[in-house]
Structures are given as structure tokens and as C-alpha cells.
């Protein structure tokens, strides 16, 4: 799920955005705060909304969607969001010297999404380039990208099998992680000293491989058993995760090294393939 939610940067300011209805939707509060410089962006937005309606754009409330975005505390909250078209209208009502360059930036970001819909390979190339710019190795990026594809296949399977609620996705993911690594994703992040960061962006190559194994196994079990609904898919998640967990434990016994690491890539992304070995 979080692969569809990203942070964009405009002139050093963070703008949260997420894919909804196959297009980018942006946090209105983030945009308002960036362009207005207000220390009370929510009040500014409430007042601005009234102003926009008074100017004749009465559809603005209908155009705004309440979507879940990550807050500074690492939790997801419903947030006012708008697509590119609606955001253009909102920006027009904010007196700011940043308005015009922001419009150009917004148009570019929106157009990139159109390109990605027409040619999905572009999205892969851009993601690869982003990881490369952060200092990750080609070998690591290859595994990360494969992991994203495996994850998308699994979530698509869940959706087809009656899993619709965000909470259910989180529970099933936690079941796979517990069986594969002995920790839920939140516990794993704590183990690595992470807060808001994406856990998989801080996994080693082996950790990514066993994550993929757990999720790919879950997909195959769900298909083989024709699992429908939450409980059957929960059982498949536990079985799939256990396959990965058993394989991980066997490797640790034979190699004498732990697969699960405490290290993250916050400080040394360029050295990720040279992590300190933890002997058992």
C-alpha cells in the first residue's frame, strides 16, 4: 500500500501525494502551507475554501477527497486531498510568488503520471533511478523492485479474494512477517531503529529475499486453496510466512549468521552491501 503513497519535494518543502483513481492526489494542507507560509495552514485552508466558494467554485467541497496520508507521528490520518485539476484551482486563489513555479511543478508531476499509465515501464525506471540516486547498489535495487512486483501481485490476489479493508491488509501482512521473521512490521521497524521510514528500504538483500518468499508463497497457497474472505486468507498468510521462516532458520543454522539485521541505511546507504555480520 505504501508504494502508492509518496513524498514529493517542491523548493525544499514536502508535499504528500498518493495514487487515487489512477492519478496523483496531493495534500491540500501541505500545498497551502508551502505557498502561503502560514503557521496555521488548516485555518488558512478553511478560510480559503470559503473564499473559493464565494467566488463561484461551489464544487470545491465535492472535488476534495479524504484520503489517508502519513503524518509526522508515522500514523495514517484522513487528510483533505485534491487531484491536479482541482489543485490548480486552489493554487490560483493563494497570493504567493511561488504560485507560478508551483503550477509548473504540479503540471510536470501530473504529466509524469499520465506517461506512466501509458507506459508502466517508465514508473519502474524512475523508481530505479531514485534508489540509485540514494546510493543503493544495482543488486539491491533489483531485489527491491522484484519485491515490489511480488507485493503487488499478492495485494491484487487479496483484493480479488474479498480483502477490501486497509486494516485487513495490515493484519495479513503482519501474519506473514511474524511467521517469516518472528516480528510484525512495526516490531521490525523498531528493531532497526526506524520510525516513519519504509521498512523494506532498510532491509538487506537477504531480508528482501525472504520477504518475497513469504509473500509469493502466500499468493500460491491462496490460489491453490481458492481462499475467499479474511480467515482463509489469514491462514494462507500464516502458512506462506512459515515457509519463509523455516527456510530462513535453516540458512542461519548452515551459515552461522543471522539473516535479520539491526542495521538500517539511514546513515550509510552507499555501504548497504557491506553490512556488519552478526554471528549467532
Secondary structure, DSSP 8 states (H G I E B T S, - for coil): -GGGEEEEEETTEEEEEEEETTEEEEEHHHHHHHHH--S-HHHHHHHHHHHHHHTT-TTHHHH-EEEEEE-TTS-EEEEEEEEHHHHHHHHHTS--TTHHHHHHHHHHHHHHHHHHHH-HHHHHHHHHHHHHHTT--HHHHHHHHHHHHHHHHHHHHHHHTT---HHHHHHHHHHHHHHHHSS-HHHHHHHTT-SSS-GGGG--HHHHHHHHHHHHHHHHHHHHHT--SHHHHHHHHHHHHHHHHHHHHHHHHHHSB-SS----SSS-GGGGGG----B-
